[in-house]
Amino acid sequence: MDIIRIICAIFLPPLGVFLQVGIGVDFWINILLTLLGYIPGIVHAIWVIARK
């Protein structure tokens, strides 16, 4: 299941985070990072998925 989340995180980083933790602080941080730059959003999403 983590592979699917990582693939989602590459194409839509907030979706990958949402699938892992739901709507919470990490989700909103990821939306902000994705809006500021696509690559930081991807890095954060993969980090959130990998740490849990």
C-alpha positions in Angstrom: 0.0 0.0 0.0 2.9 2.4 0.6 3.9 2.1 -3.1 0.5 3.4 -4.1 0.8 6.3 -1.6 4.3 7.2 -2.9 3.1 7.1 -6.5 0.2 9.4 -5.5 2.7 11.6 -3.7 4.8 12.1 -6.8 1.8 13.2 -9.0 -0.3 14.9 -6.3 1.7 15.4 -3.0 -1.3 16.4 -0.8 -3.2 13.3 -1.9 -0.4 11.0 -0.8 -0.3 12.8 2.6 -4.1 12.6 2.9 -4.1 8.9 2.3 -1.4 8.4 5.0 -2.6 10.8 7.8 -5.9 12.3 6.8 -6.7 16.0 7.2 -4.3 17.3 9.8 -1.3 19.5 10.3 0.9 17.5 7.9 -1.8 17.8 5.2 -2.0 21.5 5.4 1.8 21.9 5.6 2.0 19.8 2.4 -0.5 21.9 0.6 1.5 25.0 1.5 4.8 23.5 0.4 3.2 22.3 -2.8 1.9 25.8 -3.6 5.3 27.3 -2.8 7.1 24.7 -5.0 6.2 21.4 -6.4 9.5 19.6 -5.3 9.3 20.6 -1.6 5.7 19.2 -1.6 6.9 15.9 -3.0 9.8 15.6 -0.6 7.5 16.3 2.4 4.9 13.9 1.2 7.4 11.1 0.8 8.9 11.9 4.2 5.5 11.7 5.8 4.7 8.4 4.1 8.1 6.9 5.0 8.2 7.9 8.7 4.9 6.1 9.6 
